[in-house]
Amino acid sequence: MGSRSTRLGREIVLRDKVPERVFIEKTGDREIHYFYWRLDLYKPFDYEPVTLLDGFLCSRYHWKGLVLWTEPVVRDKPLMTFALGVHTPLVYSRKWQFWLVYCLPELTLSERFRLGFYSTMFNALLSGVIKLPSDKVFHGYMDKAVEGEVPEEYRFRPKEWIFLIIVGSLPEKLPSPVSDRLRECG
């Protein structure tokens, strides 16, 4: 069963590219905003989640990765774009440090192989947003918010990542879902 979306919410980011729809899921005091396209480069139904965890902007990368953006460029709200074709959320950052964290014993052989591919691809995607064009225009997205279901298989679960990417400085204190997950790693 999916999670019910509402049209009510507050924008988390400002975006430059237009999704077809935005689903807003409220879970306790957290909102997860799913930017939706009917089709991406290689599959139908693309839901790209963005949320705030303890004040840090977070997104998902390739289903099992959590991306923590620690130093976004802000013009009232963090500025975000989407990778061409695959719609991966990419946040403009003031600092371009890249941290990759994973629990080696928990990864299967194929996940270890894919992790190398994922980090290389993410690095390539980021290279397109390292410099923010001064004339780039960003907008809100509440006009795209709709009511509806986010299918269960597309829901974002910040505590269930198998790898963590931090873009920006390493924070002194990580969001609780991140630090809880790191403590579970054995």
Summary of the structure (lengths in Angstrom):
residues: 186
radius of gyration: 15.8
end to end distance: 31.8
largest distance: 47.3
contacts: 531
relative contact order: 0.25
helix: 20%
strand: 38%
